[in-house]
Amino acid sequence: MHRNRQYRRRVAVPAVQKNHQRGTAAERGYGSRWRTYSSRFLQENPFCIVCGAESKLTDHIIPVTQDDSDFAGADDELFFEPWNHQPLCCLHHRSKTDGHDKRLAGLRESLLRGLDSIEDESDRRNELIRRAMIWPKWYDLETGEMMALRLG
């Protein structure tokens, strides 16, 4: 019992407060339009690009803006860009979100520089993943070919 009280005070309550500050999923842009889009994206891309397990989540490679600006959430220009999405299993989504999203948000402009010259959606996504340096290897969504991060 004592341990549960400590857990609630240190972990559970702050997590609830943090989620309350973030707003609901719908307030952050993840409403019915996103759910429909994501469902279709996962039907077309049923496997995690990292490990090949069943994909459960549509991830924004470059995190979308979640501040109070007029271009946050679903109004962010990258929110519905297919080349900014990758299908991930729960494990790799958590790994990417916890380990890379803050870094990637800070690098947004440099990651996007020159991408508009790449017309093919799959090539653009692969180049973005290379630049973001999230995964050392991943599967190309178009060909199923294993891609590798090239350093240097």
N, C-alpha and C positions, 0 to 999 in steps of 0.2 A: 504494500500500500504506500509506504513512504517513497519508494522508488518511483511509483506512478505519479505522485505529486511533483517530484523533481522533474520528471520527464515533461509533464504538462507545462510546468513553469518555464523550463529552459528551451524546449523544442516545439511542442505542439501549439502553444498559445502564440509565440512569435510567428510561426508559419501561417496561422490563421490571420493574424494581423497583417502580415506581408501580402497575402492574397487579397485581403480586403482593400489594401492600398492600391494594388494592381488593377482592380476593377474586375468585373465579370468577363468571361470569355467573349460574350457578345459585345461588351463595351470596348474590348481590345481588338475587335474586328473579326472574331471567330464565330460569327453567327451562321445563319442558314446558308448564305451564299458560299461561305468557306466550307461548311460541312458537305455541301453538294459537290463543290470543286474537289475537295480532298478525297471524298469517296470515289469519284471518278478517276482521279490521279492514282489512287492505290489499286483500283481495279486494273488499270493499264500497266501499273508497275508493282506487281504483288510481292517483290522480294527486296529486302534490305540491300542497298548498294554496297555495303561493307562486307557483310557475312553471308548473304544469300538466304537468311531466314525470312519468314513471312514478315512483310512490312506492315507496321501498325500505324505509323504516323507520317504525315507529310511535313517535312522540315524545311524552313527557310534557310538556305545556305548562308546568306547574309541576313542577320536578324532584322526584322522590320522595326521601325521606330515606334516606341511605346511611350512617348512623352505627351505633353499637353499641346503640341503644335497642331496646326491644321492638316498636317500630312502624316499623322500617326495612324497606327492600326491599318485597317483596310484602305485608308486613303494614302498610305505609303505607296509610292510608285512600284516598289518591288513585291508588294503583297501577293498579287495574282500573276506574277511573271513566272511561267512554267520553267524557264531555265534557272530560276533561283530556288527551285524545289528539288528535294531528294527524298526518296522513300527510305525510311529507316525502321528497324525493329526498336522496341522500347529501350533495350540496353544501349544501343548506339545513339539513339536520340538523347538519352540522359547524359551520356558521355560528351556528346557534342554541345549540348546546352550548358552543362555545368563547366566544361573545360574550355570552350572556345567562343561562346556568344559575346561576352564582353569585349574580348580582343577583336573579334570580327566587326562589331559595331563601330569600334574606334578606327578601323581600317577601311570603312565603307567606300569612301571616295577613291582611294588608291586601288582597291579591288575592282571597282567598276571601270576605271580608266581604260579606254580602248576596247572594252567588250562589245560595244555597239557595232564595231566593224566586223564582228563574227556573225554571219547571217544564220548559220545552222544552229538550231536550238540545242541539240545534243553537244555540239562542239563548244558552244558558249558555256553550257553547264560544266563540261569537263574542264575547260580553262578556268572557270571560277573556282572549282574544287581544287585545282592545282595551285592557284594563287592563294587560296585560303589556307592551304596546308593543314587540313583537318585530318585526312586519311592518307596513310602511306600507299594503300591500294584500294580500289573500288571498281565496281562493275559499271560499264557504260550501259545506259538505259536502252539505247538503240540496238547495239550489236551483242550485248552480253559479254563483250570482251573485257578481260581484267586490265584495268588501267593502273599505272604506277606513277607516284610522285617523282618527278625528275628534279634532283637538286643540282645546282650549279650551272 
